[in-house]
Amino acid sequence: MIHIDRLIAEMTLAEKLGQLTMTAADYAVTGPVITPLSEDAIRSGTIGNLLNLYGSGPTRRIQKIAIEESRLHIPLLLGFDALHGHRTIFPIPLAEAGLFDPAAWESTARVAAEECAGDGLHMTFAPMLDVSRDPRWGRIAEGPGEDPFVGSAFARAKIRGFQNTSLADVGAVAACAKHFAGYGAVTAGREYASTDMSEGMLREVYLPPFRAAVKAGVAAIMPAFTDLNDVPMTANVPLLRDVLRGEFGFDGVIISDYHAIAELLNHGVAGDLAEAAALALNAGVDIDMMSDAYRVGLPVALQRNLVAMDDIDAAVYRVLALKERLDLFQDPYRRGRADTGVTAQSRALARAVGARTLVLLKNDGNTLPLAARKIAVIGPLADAGGDMRGPWGGAGRPEDCVSVLQGLMEAGLDVRHVPGVAIDGDDLSGVATALDLCTDADAILLCLGEAALMSGEAASRANLGLPGRQQELADAVFEKAAGKPVGVVLFSGRPLAVPELVSRAHAVLAAWFPGCEAGHSIADVLTGKVSPCGRTPVSWPRTGGQVPIFFGERPGGRPFNPNDHFTSHYSDVENTPLFPFGYGLSYGDFELSNLRVEPGDPLSVKVDVANRGALPAEETVFLFLNQKKPGVTRALLELKGFGKISLNPSEQGTVTLTLPPPTGRAELFVGPNAAFSSLLSLSI
Ligand code: NOJ
């Protein structure tokens, strides 16, 4: 055990500010590089934390400088984004959320943590917990979707996976929940724009996953780049100090986002770097990532009496306490003993989880599993292994990724491939060759969608259709197919508004970005080896004009009534989404019945599930509540539980979900998704 107070007493101001500074190496760059990584700064103790450097060799070499050559021998903290895997890339978080399976969420985080630790890392900037109801926002890909209950369960599972039972564990890394808070509600879905919402909305929808993360013991939290109700989150005293530290009791480390403290000048709330640094520190931000505002600005802020030395010391204390919890003082090299690359075991997990995240949106006439062997595989995403990693590839290598084409060939199918068009761009010259391919195929598989980098950070889209000329390619193929089955595998980091594509295809499989084993996972589902069981954790709009669209709406005073014109509706499109939250078919055919509640605290909500289909499959069941509260409107449906059951053909079972007894009268709804028409209900 080191004595942190004693250590702080020995530190110069420059050394203290070094502990409050995180600088990037150039392995991955996501913003301006103000301070290039300098070994001299590590030697002089004026940089105490790094991001974007990994690998047992490089991390050990740099740590050695801090330990052996700096005056106080304080170990470096090394962080990196492992959003959905590190070396082994798993499905993007939005896809994983659709598993509705905390054990699976935890298992991929566990592997990612082991791989990070093997690479000498101590912290990952994950999980991303931004609830979002706006598919225009590219970062919806990185998070748990539209619902706070799911976001909270996701937070708990991911933090368990990353941090294991103890941060001192050699295979554990500190998790950093981000981006606190409200980032998912940026104006018009445009990246980095402002957010503005009622306190009620903030507390009901955007804060719960962070509260759950704190309760689960998350080591660090990153405030969002954005401003919320006029105050940038990086300087938001009411939210960081009062809510996060005060109300939630968070005593871990708050790390700014990349260059976010300097951006307080752009927000217009600080006149210079000293003021920006003071605002952030006074709000409770401990580590300055890539602004160099603390090292440059805090000495000036101290002179101007904008900050107190006690607050600097308190921040240094939290950083050193985290290093201590990670056991870095005792053994700074305990992580990073050997790079763990992608292994057969991690690939097997990626393949299995990848297959389970695929969402079967349509399957007319049991088009899938594919009966045909001779298949024309058309579209620009068929042979796009690298894109399968999605918008944040982590330390995953494109050459480690399996394309759809490769997966189908390895599954023994007779496949011919022509892309037809590029993902983006106007060139239609390849369409004719693609159509030729349809002539002697038994079935056609279109692999369409977004490129990996069309979602994620700085990748908002105002148009939610297929990019480029892909819709025209699809239309030409539908014409040409003349009755042959046409299936679509749709790749995206967000729900797409593609009603025409869906209505003309016989089958549609939403693949999101399944990760490094994509081709195998997809082939497993297309050939029937695995029954699809992914459910969309976010509503799919019919058109961008419906956005934001989500199931947790309030009824309003004039809820839609088809027989009354003066009720809430669009004149040119239905109110309902193309696919509701929770939607997803399987190769089974499920029937839910006999909804009942057994008294107690918690209440047991039971529903029988029967598989009337011809193949074994897994069903997901959701529990919603509708509550009334005098004087305050509540959502029509609030998600309160989810469960799963695997059943063979003709088999029947019971799903039991628990619920704290609601105060007052409430109505329960249970069903396979959030569409009212699919729900059983009961008053309690
Ligand atoms: C900026 C992103 O907003 C944040 O999520 C990420 O952790 C940092 N870059 C570091 O890569």
Residues whose N, C-alpha, C, O or C-beta is under 5 A from the ligand:
A	BS01	NOJ	T30 D81 F125 D257 Y258
